[in-house]
């Protein structure tokens, strides 16, 4: 079945290109501009609206993903976005033996840290940083941070929000910080912790707490414990040094700390140079996808 939205976009419910807890993403077609687009359907409406407001703040920032249109109907809403290529998780699955190598990880880390810095500067935290939300833009040969439906301000009246315990959890279990497991208010540090887990996952092709099955009442406690063990045993995982540094730096940030994005980016650049790699966009999969 093909629907016509606002006399501008064709959307086929048979071309599902992504699915999450808060909506389904379809491949669509922009009739006026004659190009394919991504269309996110949200039957609860609030997540698309939240994401739309974040995108409004990102207009003109060429380093970050952009939206095209927002359409709200009585029972659901549609967010029309640029159609990019594959996300980092999908790229990893294409060839786990080759993707991602240390150069890939460093270049990806630099790009996402830059974008997190921009987002945080707007007073917003992402709250669901994971490889699935790093999407490759084949036109610019760079990754874009996407999926802002869980974003939330970390300031109120120009002051940092207060740390509260026993609130709702947020994020994806594999990559969320122990603060989220323990129902503590999230802040900029938690985006950085989730980024470190994401990069470690892509480099190691897995995480120690992956695949744990348990009851809903105890799973968070068990995985949080595993993540605490990881902090004590990180040196035994044969990680490249910048990933160890990013992880230790992130878990030691205070609740209201501002991460030093520029310093972290320079650290990654320095490692590339020490290995005689160049930040030149020559990904392992360059021109293959």
C-alpha positions, 0 to 999 in steps of 0.5 A: 500500500502506498500513501500520499502525505500532504501531496508531497511524499509517497510512502510505502508501508512495505519498505520498512528500513528501520524499527524502534520502540517508538516508531517505524522508519519507511523509505519514501519519495519526495515528489516535488524535489524528486528524491528518496527520503526517510519517513518516521511514523510515530503513532504516539506522536510525542517522540516525533514532535520531540525530535522535530524540535531538536532538528529545528535547533540543528538547522544549518549545522552541516556536521549534523543530520537534518530534517526535511518536513514534519507532518502531524495528523490526528492520530499519528505524525510523520517526520521526513528526513534525509535518507542516508546509507547504513548505520554503524551496526549494519556496517559491522554486520557486513564484515565483522572480520574487517569492520571496524579497524582502529582507524575507522574507530578513531575517525568515527569517534572524532565525528560523534564527539564533535556532534555530541559537543554541538548537541550538548551546547544547545542544552540537550542530551541524547540519552540513546547513544549507540552504533545504530544511531551513527549513520553513514552519509555516503555523500559527505563520507561521514557519520551523522548522529541520528534519532533524537526522540529521547532527547531531553534538556539538561538545563532549566532556567539556565541552571543544570538540572538536579540529580534525582534517584529513582526515576525512569530508565532511558536508553538501550540496555547494552550501551546505557550507563550504570546511572541509567540502570540505577535510575539516576538522572542522566546528564552529559556524562552518560552520553559520553559513557554510552559513546565509549561502550559503542566504540568498544563494541564496534572495535571488539565486536561485542561487550562482556554483558551482551546476551545475558538473559534474566528476569525483568526484576533483576536484569538491570542489577546484573548488567550494572554489576557486569559494567562495574566489573568491566571498569576494574578489568578494562586493561585485560580486554586488549583495547586500543589506548584512546578507547580506554582513555575515553571510557575512564574519562567518561565514567569519572565525570561528575553529574554536572561536568562539561566534557572537554570535547576538544581535548578528546578529539585532539587525543584521538587525532594524536593517536592516529598520527602516532600510528601514521594514519591520516584522518582522510575518510578512507574507511575500510569500506570506502566506496563499497557501500 
